[in-house]
């Protein structure tokens, strides 16, 4: 279930960690994100994987993975 507050932003984490948009990391700070933009990011990651053959961000440690994604 997606949680939408009065600011019309999404406030629920979801998705596969390697495809997660930097905006989704804002949910951890209760700031919300634009769902359409997050989906666009994930589509870009899919396109990258199809063209390059590997994930643009990869780490066995979840927190390190999120740090890599958020440093863009």
LOPA-37082 format. One record per residue (C-alpha): residue number from 1; residue in one letter; x, y, z. Coordinates in pm, whole numbers. Each point is the difference from the previous one (the first is absolute). Layout:
BEGIN
(node NUM,A,(X,Y,Z)),
...
This chain:
BEGIN
(node 1,X,(0,0,0)),
(node 2,X,(138,340,-98)),
(node 3,X,(-21,279,251)),
(node 4,X,(-76,345,-147)),
(node 5,X,(-6,296,236)),
(node 6,X,(-143,348,-56)),
(node 7,X,(315,99,-194)),
(node 8,X,(-103,-247,-279)),
(node 9,X,(337,-175,29)),
(node 10,X,(44,-370,67)),
(node 11,X,(130,-102,341)),
(node 12,X,(35,-378,-35)),
(node 13,X,(321,-183,-84)),
(node 14,X,(-23,-260,-274)),
(node 15,X,(209,-148,-276)),
(node 16,X,(310,-208,-60)),
(node 17,X,(305,160,164)),
(node 18,X,(216,4,-316)),
(node 19,X,(-274,184,-192)),
(node 20,X,(-108,240,274)),
(node 21,X,(5,373,-77)),
(node 22,X,(191,240,225)),
(node 23,X,(-335,165,82)),
(node 24,X,(-116,-318,174)),
(node 25,X,(279,45,251)),
(node 26,X,(-181,318,110)),
(node 27,X,(-277,-218,142)),
(node 28,X,(241,-98,276)),
(node 29,X,(-4,367,104)),
(node 30,X,(-382,22,-39)),
(node 31,X,(32,245,-291)),
(node 32,X,(-189,-183,-276)),
(node 33,X,(65,-34,-373)),
(node 34,X,(-164,36,-340)),
(node 35,X,(-102,-350,-112)),
(node 36,X,(17,77,-373)),
(node 37,X,(357,126,26)),
(node 38,X,(104,-305,201)),
(node 39,X,(-149,-228,-268)),
(node 40,X,(186,192,-270)),
(node 41,X,(326,-58,191)),
(node 42,X,(-73,-375,18)),
(node 43,X,(-68,-10,-375)),
(node 44,X,(336,168,-55)),
(node 45,X,(171,-266,210)),
(node 46,X,(-174,-271,-205)),
(node 47,X,(117,164,-324)),
(node 48,X,(355,21,139)),
(node 49,X,(-4,-371,88)),
(node 50,X,(-131,-92,-345)),
(node 51,X,(271,203,-175)),
(node 52,X,(298,-54,232)),
(node 53,X,(-79,-347,133)),
(node 54,X,(57,87,366)),
(node 55,X,(-160,210,273)),
(node 56,X,(123,360,39)),
(node 57,X,(-4,-32,380)),
(node 58,X,(89,-322,174)),
(node 59,X,(118,-90,351)),
(node 60,X,(-61,-295,230)),
(node 61,X,(-57,242,291)),
(node 62,X,(-339,172,-30)),
(node 63,X,(110,321,175)),
(node 64,X,(306,30,-227)),
(node 65,X,(-226,-53,-302)),
(node 66,X,(-230,282,114)),
(node 67,X,(303,226,55)),
(node 68,X,(117,-66,-357)),
(node 69,X,(-343,84,-139)),
(node 70,X,(-38,314,210)),
(node 71,X,(340,146,-92)),
(node 72,X,(-108,93,-353)),
